[in-house]
Amino acid sequence: MSLKEIAAMTGTSVSTVSRVLSGKNPKCASQPVADKIRAAARELGYVPNPHAQALKTGKGGTPAPWRVAVVVFRLSSLAEDPFFEELYRCVETELLGRGCQVRLLAQPEGAALDELSEADGVVLLGRCGQSHIAAVRDRNRNLVGLWRNPMEGALDQVFCSGEKAAQAAVEYLIGLGHRDIAYIGDGSAEGRFVGYTHALLAHQIPIRLPMVYETGQTRAEGRAAMERLLTEGQTTAVFCANDWTALGALEALKARRSRGAAPVSVISIDNIQEAAQAVPMLTTMNVPRQDMAHLAVALLLDRLERGHREYLSLELPARLMERDSCYVRG
């Protein structure tokens, strides 16, 4: 399958297809066009660089691409979580750029899970349980995890600590003079909630359970939680566990401010593309998706090529993106 055929299928130029699939010029096409090109490449089984270092030698010396499965256990569709949708795009671009064949498996069970034994390597995308990791390892021992918090187990992994990002986000709100800081997200022992509590305790601010709004981290639940919070009127700032929830919270705030109410600061984690397009633009902790994807793919291919044997764990830092949704407490 050639670049010309993908270009004809997607109504784009050969040069645009080449740039999108190589990942070297991420701004060469709009996001919808780039997604269309990648979908066509997946459908047609296209390998953009038949001489990439990631290729292995097949029978008769004929080069054959590494086959990589990207597995998401907790989502039936990447559209449910824009952060992981964007992270997957980064992983896919890295793999295609290195000459790999890519297949996405969402919530695989039974026969679909057994297909992992046919792949050369596996990328685990997002949080999953130890039983899931064990199920993958039973079928394929060449795997790398890519997520917000470190996991136990015998596997390579690349992560950006949700706990540390949450603590830094709440520290930022405290620095702006806020002490009545609510939480919207998973209220269990999940890393982001732990980071929220650690920041408060470090400044001798009591943790008030009525200000913890446990949600499923969706936009609709973020809006509903913020509406309840505003009705109670006990907070001046909110930390949301992810941008998708925070965007829903901002929708509730926008409706409230149209009636002349005082502003409430909102901060979150991820820095998805829509965060910079919101009104107001969302202050958030950037999770470096492209770097994470680059390192995860590098680790996986290095293991496939017998470059390292020990299990490696790489942590990348989150970085504050100061925008318009946080205010100094007056």
Beta strands, then each sheet from edge to edge (+ up, - down):
strand 1: 56-57
strand 2: 63-64
strand 3: 67-72
strand 4: 101-106
strand 5: 121-125
strand 6: 143-147
strand 7: 156-159
strand 8: 181-185
strand 9: 212-214
strand 10: 237-240
strand 11: 265-270
strand 12: 283-286
strand 13: 313-315
strand 14: 319-321
sheet 1: 1+ 2-
sheet 2: 4+ 3+ 5+ 6+ 7+ 13+
sheet 3: 9+ 8+ 10+ 11+ 12+ 14-
end
